[in-house]
């Protein structure tokens, strides 16, 4: 009976992630967006067609938005 109560208590605690883990996840996502932005900027420097440049500019703008809200 005691073991079942301990396991039930651990299950509830394990369902919520500690704030530190949430922060780690947020920083991981932000770093991923930053790296994707660096890549998109490098691709933009090499892009020659207008359509490709426009697509990369939109991508960079979207990534900037994600970075600012993360």
DOFITI-95092 format. One record per residue: x negated, y negated, z of N, C-alpha, C in turn; residue in one letter. Coordinates in steps of 0.02 Angstrom, whole numbers, plus 50000, padded with zeros to 5 digits. Layout:
BEGIN
XYZXYZXYZa;...
//
This chain:
BEGIN
499585006050000500005000050000499564993850000x;499054993650041498614987850044498254986749978x;498044992249947497694991849883498144988749830x;498774990849830499244988049781499344980649792x;499374978549855499464971449869498844967449848x;498254970149859497634966749838497614966149762x;497794971549727497784971449654498284966449627x;498864966149659499384961449637499144954349647x;498814953049702498544946349716497994944449666x;497584949249647497054947849599497344946649530x;497874950049513498194949049449498444941949440x;498734939249492498984932349488498414927449483x;497894928549521497314924049518496954924549452x;496934930549423496584931549360496974928749301x;497614927549309498024924949254497844917649239x;497674913849290497474906849280496724906349277x;496474902849227495754901949221495544896049265x;494984896649298494734891049338494594885049294x;494614879249323494494873049286493814873149253x;493314876049284492644876249255492644880049189x;493014885449185493064889349123493424885349069x;493934881649088494294877349041493814872149012x;493404869249054492924864249032492404867248985x;492174873149000491704876648956492014877848888x;492634880048887492994881248825493084874748785x;493264869448820493354862948787492694860548756x;492154861248791491494859248765491284863648707x;491444870048709491284874548654491654872548590x;492304871048599492694868848541492424862248513x;492264857648557491994851148535491344852148496x;490904856248522490264857548488490384860748419x;490864865148415491034868248350491254862948301x;491684858348322491914852948279491334848448258x;490894846948306490314842648289489864845948238x;489744852348245489324855948197489664856248128x;490314857248128490684857348064490644850548031x;490664845248071490614838448043489924837348012x;489404839448046488724838748019488674842347952x;488954848147948488944851947885489334848347831x;489924845747848490334842247799489984835947773x;489644832347817489284826347797488714828247749x;488364833547765487814835847722488094837947653x;488664841347654488974843347590489194837147551x;489454832147586489674825947553489084822547519x;488504822647550487904819547520487724822847454x;487884829247446487714832947386488284833547336x;488884831847357489474832647314489434827847254x;489624830247196489584826147136490264824547106x;490764828847117491424827547087491854823547136x;492274819447108492704815147149493174819147193x;493454824547165493934828647203493584831947263x;492984834347253492624837647307492434832547360x;492214826547339492044821247387492654819247427x;493224818547394493844816647429494044821847481x;493984828147462494154833547509493684833347570x;493044832247558492574832047614492694825847658x;492874820247628493024814247667493634815447711x;494144818847685494734820547726494544825347783x;494114830147766493894834947817493514831347873x;493084826747855492694823047905493164818847948x;493654815747918494144811747956494524816248005x;494734822047981495094826748025494644829048083x;494014830548068493554832648121493424826948170x;493364820848145493294815148190493884814648238x;494474815748212495074815548254495054821148307x;494864827148286494834832648334494304831348387x;493734828648367493204827148415493424821948465x;493774816848441493994811448486494524813748536x;494884819048519495414821348565495204827448605x;494594829748595494364835648631493914833648689x;
//
